[in-house]
Amino acid sequence: MADPKGFMTTPRQDWPRRPVEERVRDWDEVYVPGALLPIINQQADRCMDCGIPFCHDACPLGNLIPEWNDLVSRDDWRAAADRLHATNNFPEFTGRLCPAPCEAGCVLAINQPAVTIKNVEVAIADRAWELGFAPPRPPDRLSGRTVAVIGSGPTGLAAAQQLTRAGHTVAVFEKDDRLGGLMRYGIPEFKMEKHHLERRIAQMRAEGTKFRTSTAVGRDIGAAELRSRYDAVVIATGATAWRELDVPGRELAGIHQAMEYLPLANRVREGDLDVSPMSAAGKHVVIVGGGDTGADCLGTAVREGAASVTQLDIYAQPGAERDEDTEPWPTYPKIYRLSAAHEEAGALRTAPAADADARLFAASTLRFTGDADGQVRSLHLVEVDAERRPVSGTGRTLPADLVLLALGFFGPDRADGLVDQLGLAMEPRGTIARDAGFATSAPGVFAAGDAARGQSLIVWAIAEGRAVAAAVDRHLTGSSRLPAPIGPYDRPMTV
């Protein structure tokens, strides 16, 4: 603890964002380049070095937050990078994409703004690459065992890296033409530029991990055949089965799932397309769903030049402060948060009818109506109470040329045949069933990440990948020294 009074004398200061008018004209990350490093030492100094760091429990990876805060405050970037990578394979991903439950669990957050843990994390990660503190770590010797990992999202990549470093020969199978899963085609460039992903994949290749793209297991290669070729298989395909909105007019043209829309915008950034066939340019856009995916659609539509963008959230607008009765510290509270996309929409007035920024809260979709050609033109909604019951007299209509459904996901998509070909047992909620050791009902087949846990955060996905790697290593060799930060039944802290 470099400054024992730092948390009393230094106010919280976040990584500043670029001006709205500037950043909506490009797809670069929203933060001011180079503006984090000058402030991060003092921000790390705000860490109290509390005797019982609840941030550890709030983070499923068990990140050693007070340790690397202290090291950053002393400018010891090498040691900070070592401590950070000891628990997290990809801190540059979580530092940009995780909503930081660790900050909700910060002891300082009981009565003051929390330490900027997420900013410190990304500063360490970026500094580690800049200074050469993240070299490839190939194994000293090979075990002679082989593992197939299906899916190259954060869970699959974390599992593959851990198993490769343990000496196993690992091949990652990805159905898309590029690696990264939702980090590649679901996360917009303004939230995480893809060179961060490419850099990690290059590191993994240098360590010995093999990658097979454009290969859907169950369709391009039989699941049973793959199982016969490898000593173990890890299913990390994510929860890609999206939730539907069963209301009149859903069949109209111009109504799409968010994960149909976002990948096309990302492919434009990759150079595959000149213009997205679902581009929001010049259109009145309504996004149904108030979560992060909806916010990603919002920021994308603004950059594509939409005529207006409105986001519907079925929940009431939360307050600015934690409700200590229902969501006491150190749980992750539902409070009003202003993402970069919402800040942009608010400043640009993209939704004049909205309650705040671009969001209409406590709003439920009743139906869609269209024109004579079957194209959606309007969305009809009603205000709802806390029990989601319609409130009489609150109906209204929004213009809508493009509707994006961002209602979440419930389990793996079974269309490719992977689940059925292996005969995997499933949970009632649509996820893959597994035991306390991450093993599925098929011998030698393990499941991790959203495919088995259900839709969750990137930090939980990486923790699952690390934990399943330890389980597979134990299955192959009889024991494991790999860390297992969580079990398959662990859940975030709640009341």
Solvent accessible surface area in square Angstrom, and as a share of the most:
residue,aa,sasa,rsa
1,M,70,0.31
2,A,48,0.37
3,D,50,0.26
4,P,85,0.54
5,K,120,0.51
6,G,0,0.00
7,F,36,0.15
8,M,118,0.53
9,T,92,0.53
10,T,21,0.12
11,P,102,0.64
12,R,75,0.27
13,Q,93,0.41
14,D,71,0.37
15,W,30,0.10
16,P,55,0.35
17,R,79,0.29
18,R,20,0.07
19,P,81,0.51
20,V,15,0.09
21,E,100,0.45
22,E,69,0.31
23,R,2,0.01
24,V,22,0.13
25,R,185,0.67
26,D,39,0.20
27,W,41,0.14
28,D,73,0.38
29,E,20,0.09
30,V,7,0.04
31,Y,61,0.23
32,V,49,0.28
33,P,108,0.68
34,G,62,0.59
35,A,22,0.17
36,L,10,0.05
37,L,68,0.34
38,P,105,0.66
39,I,29,0.15
40,I,1,0.00
41,N,42,0.21
42,Q,117,0.52
43,Q,3,0.01
44,A,2,0.02
45,D,27,0.14
46,R,3,0.01
47,C,17,0.10
48,M,52,0.23
49,D,79,0.41
50,C,33,0.20
51,G,78,0.75
52,I,122,0.62
53,P,31,0.20
54,F,63,0.26
55,C,9,0.05
56,H,53,0.24
57,D,96,0.50
58,A,12,0.09
59,C,6,0.04
60,P,11,0.07
61,L,6,0.03
62,G,27,0.26
63,N,7,0.04
64,L,34,0.17
65,I,2,0.01
66,P,17,0.11
67,E,77,0.34
68,W,1,0.00
69,N,0,0.00
70,D,36,0.19
71,L,34,0.17
72,V,0,0.00
73,S,19,0.13
74,R,135,0.49
75,D,89,0.46
76,D,61,0.31
77,W,21,0.07
78,R,142,0.52
79,A,29,0.23
80,A,0,0.00
81,A,1,0.00
82,D,81,0.42
83,R,85,0.31
84,L,0,0.00
85,H,34,0.15
86,A,47,0.36
87,T,19,0.11
88,N,0,0.00
89,N,4,0.02
90,F,0,0.00
91,P,0,0.00
92,E,0,0.00
93,F,0,0.00
94,T,2,0.01
95,G,5,0.05
96,R,28,0.10
97,L,25,0.13
98,C,9,0.05
99,P,46,0.29
100,A,8,0.06
101,P,15,0.10
102,C,14,0.08
103,E,24,0.11
104,A,12,0.09
105,G,0,0.00
106,C,11,0.07
107,V,33,0.19
108,L,4,0.02
109,A,26,0.20
110,I,94,0.47
111,N,124,0.63
112,Q,68,0.30
113,P,80,0.51
114,A,11,0.09
115,V,3,0.01
116,T,0,0.00
117,I,4,0.02
118,K,45,0.19
119,N,17,0.09
120,V,0,0.00
121,E,12,0.05
122,V,1,0.00
123,A,5,0.04
124,I,0,0.00
125,A,0,0.00
126,D,41,0.21
127,R,53,0.19
128,A,1,0.00
129,W,45,0.16
130,E,120,0.54
131,L,75,0.37
132,G,54,0.52
133,F,35,0.15
134,A,11,0.08
135,P,76,0.48
136,P,60,0.38
137,R,133,0.49
138,P,76,0.48
139,P,30,0.19
140,D,154,0.80
141,R,197,0.72
142,L,119,0.59
143,S,45,0.29
144,G,64,0.61
145,R,97,0.35
146,T,39,0.23
147,V,0,0.00
148,A,0,0.00
149,V,0,0.00
150,I,10,0.05
151,G,9,0.09
152,S,1,0.00
153,G,13,0.13
154,P,21,0.13
155,T,9,0.05
156,G,0,0.00
157,L,0,0.00
158,A,0,0.00
159,A,0,0.00
160,A,0,0.00
161,Q,0,0.00
162,Q,12,0.05
163,L,0,0.00
164,T,4,0.02
165,R,46,0.17
166,A,39,0.31
167,G,1,0.01
168,H,3,0.02
169,T,56,0.33
170,V,0,0.00
171,A,5,0.04
172,V,0,0.00
173,F,8,0.03
174,E,7,0.03
175,K,113,0.48
176,D,37,0.19
177,D,64,0.33
178,R,62,0.23
179,L,8,0.04
180,G,0,0.00
181,G,19,0.18
182,L,80,0.40
183,M,5,0.02
184,R,6,0.02
185,Y,10,0.04
186,G,5,0.05
187,I,29,0.15
188,P,3,0.02
189,E,33,0.15
190,F,4,0.02
191,K,60,0.26
192,M,0,0.00
193,E,37,0.17
194,K,15,0.07
195,H,95,0.42
196,H,7,0.03
197,L,0,0.00
198,E,82,0.37
199,R,70,0.26
200,R,1,0.00
201,I,6,0.03
202,A,58,0.45
203,Q,10,0.04
204,M,0,0.00
205,R,130,0.47
206,A,62,0.48
207,E,5,0.02
208,G,32,0.30
209,T,3,0.02
210,K,102,0.43
211,F,19,0.08
212,R,111,0.41
213,T,52,0.30
214,S,68,0.44
215,T,27,0.16
216,A,3,0.02
217,V,5,0.03
218,G,11,0.11
219,R,160,0.58
220,D,86,0.44
221,I,21,0.11
222,G,29,0.28
223,A,2,0.02
224,A,64,0.49
225,E,92,0.41
226,L,1,0.00
227,R,62,0.23
228,S,89,0.57
229,R,128,0.47
230,Y,32,0.12
231,D,57,0.29
232,A,0,0.00
233,V,3,0.01
234,V,0,0.00
235,I,0,0.00
236,A,7,0.05
237,T,43,0.25
238,G,21,0.20
239,A,7,0.05
240,T,44,0.25
241,A,17,0.13
242,W,92,0.32
243,R,112,0.41
244,E,93,0.42
245,L,30,0.15
246,D,145,0.75
247,V,27,0.15
248,P,93,0.58
249,G,11,0.11
250,R,58,0.21
251,E,144,0.64
252,L,27,0.14
253,A,56,0.44
254,G,12,0.11
255,I,9,0.05
256,H,45,0.20
257,Q,5,0.02
258,A,2,0.02
259,M,31,0.14
260,E,62,0.28
261,Y,0,0.00
262,L,2,0.01
263,P,27,0.17
264,L,38,0.19
265,A,7,0.05
266,N,5,0.02
267,R,54,0.20
268,V,38,0.22
269,R,111,0.40
270,E,50,0.22
271,G,63,0.60
272,D,62,0.32
273,L,62,0.31
274,D,141,0.73
275,V,106,0.61
276,S,8,0.05
277,P,100,0.63
278,M,33,0.15
279,S,18,0.11
280,A,0,0.00
281,A,56,0.44
282,G,57,0.55
283,K,67,0.29
284,H,65,0.29
285,V,1,0.01
286,V,1,0.01
287,I,0,0.00
288,V,11,0.06
289,G,10,0.09
290,G,28,0.27
291,G,43,0.41
292,D,93,0.48
293,T,32,0.19
294,G,0,0.00
295,A,8,0.06
296,D,8,0.04
297,C,0,0.00
298,L,0,0.00
299,G,0,0.00
300,T,1,0.01
301,A,0,0.00
302,V,19,0.11
303,R,23,0.08
304,E,32,0.14
305,G,44,0.42
306,A,23,0.18
307,A,59,0.46
308,S,19,0.12
309,V,1,0.01
310,T,10,0.06
311,Q,0,0.00
312,L,4,0.02
313,D,12,0.06
314,I,57,0.29
315,Y,112,0.43
316,A,69,0.53
317,Q,86,0.38
318,P,28,0.18
319,G,48,0.46
320,A,77,0.59
321,E,142,0.64
322,R,43,0.16
323,D,70,0.37
324,E,98,0.44
325,D,131,0.68
326,T,86,0.50
327,E,45,0.20
328,P,41,0.26
329,W,51,0.18
330,P,23,0.15
331,T,13,0.08
332,Y,83,0.31
333,P,8,0.05
334,K,104,0.44
335,I,44,0.22
336,Y,60,0.23
337,R,92,0.34
338,L,80,0.40
339,S,39,0.25
340,A,15,0.12
341,A,5,0.04
342,H,8,0.03
343,E,54,0.24
344,E,0,0.00
345,A,0,0.00
346,G,27,0.26
347,A,62,0.48
348,L,72,0.36
349,R,157,0.57
350,T,17,0.10
351,A,3,0.02
352,P,97,0.61
353,A,42,0.33
354,A,19,0.15
355,D,88,0.46
356,A,24,0.18
357,D,24,0.12
358,A,0,0.00
359,R,18,0.06
360,L,5,0.03
361,F,17,0.07
362,A,15,0.11
363,A,7,0.05
364,S,26,0.17
365,T,14,0.08
366,L,74,0.37
367,R,102,0.37
368,F,7,0.03
369,T,52,0.30
370,G,35,0.34
371,D,54,0.28
372,A,112,0.87
373,D,133,0.69
374,G,28,0.27
375,Q,42,0.19
376,V,0,0.00
377,R,105,0.38
378,S,24,0.15
379,L,0,0.00
380,H,29,0.13
381,L,5,0.02
382,V,11,0.06
383,E,82,0.37
384,V,7,0.04
385,D,52,0.27
386,A,102,0.79
387,E,117,0.52
388,R,126,0.46
389,R,144,0.53
390,P,94,0.59
391,V,53,0.30
392,S,112,0.72
393,G,84,0.81
394,T,35,0.20
395,G,54,0.52
396,R,98,0.36
397,T,70,0.41
398,L,10,0.05
399,P,76,0.48
400,A,0,0.00
401,D,29,0.15
402,L,4,0.02
403,V,0,0.00
404,L,0,0.00
405,L,1,0.00
406,A,11,0.08
407,L,54,0.27
408,G,17,0.16
409,F,20,0.08
410,F,82,0.34
411,G,0,0.00
412,P,9,0.06
413,D,74,0.38
414,R,112,0.41
415,A,93,0.72
416,D,34,0.18
417,G,15,0.15
418,L,6,0.03
419,V,4,0.02
420,D,84,0.44
421,Q,83,0.37
422,L,28,0.14
423,G,56,0.54
424,L,12,0.06
425,A,49,0.38
426,M,49,0.22
427,E,67,0.30
428,P,141,0.89
429,R,121,0.44
430,G,22,0.21
431,T,0,0.00
432,I,1,0.01
433,A,22,0.17
434,R,26,0.10
435,D,73,0.38
436,A,75,0.58
437,G,33,0.32
438,F,8,0.03
439,A,28,0.22
440,T,15,0.09
441,S,67,0.43
442,A,13,0.10
443,P,115,0.72
444,G,10,0.10
445,V,1,0.00
446,F,10,0.04
447,A,0,0.00
448,A,0,0.00
449,G,2,0.02
450,D,29,0.15
451,A,0,0.00
452,A,6,0.04
453,R,13,0.05
454,G,7,0.06
455,Q,98,0.44
456,S,40,0.26
457,L,61,0.30
458,I,23,0.12
459,V,5,0.03
460,W,15,0.05
461,A,8,0.06
462,I,0,0.00
463,A,0,0.00
464,E,0,0.00
465,G,0,0.00
466,R,10,0.04
467,A,1,0.01
468,V,0,0.00
469,A,0,0.00
470,A,0,0.00
471,A,8,0.07
472,V,0,0.00
473,D,12,0.06
474,R,114,0.42
475,H,97,0.43
476,L,10,0.05
477,T,74,0.43
478,G,63,0.60
479,S,75,0.49
480,S,29,0.19
481,R,242,0.88
482,L,34,0.17
483,P,61,0.38
484,A,57,0.44
485,P,44,0.28
486,I,14,0.07
487,G,23,0.23
488,P,7,0.05
489,Y,135,0.51
490,D,64,0.33
491,R,119,0.43
492,P,71,0.45
493,M,68,0.30
494,T,112,0.65
495,V,127,0.73
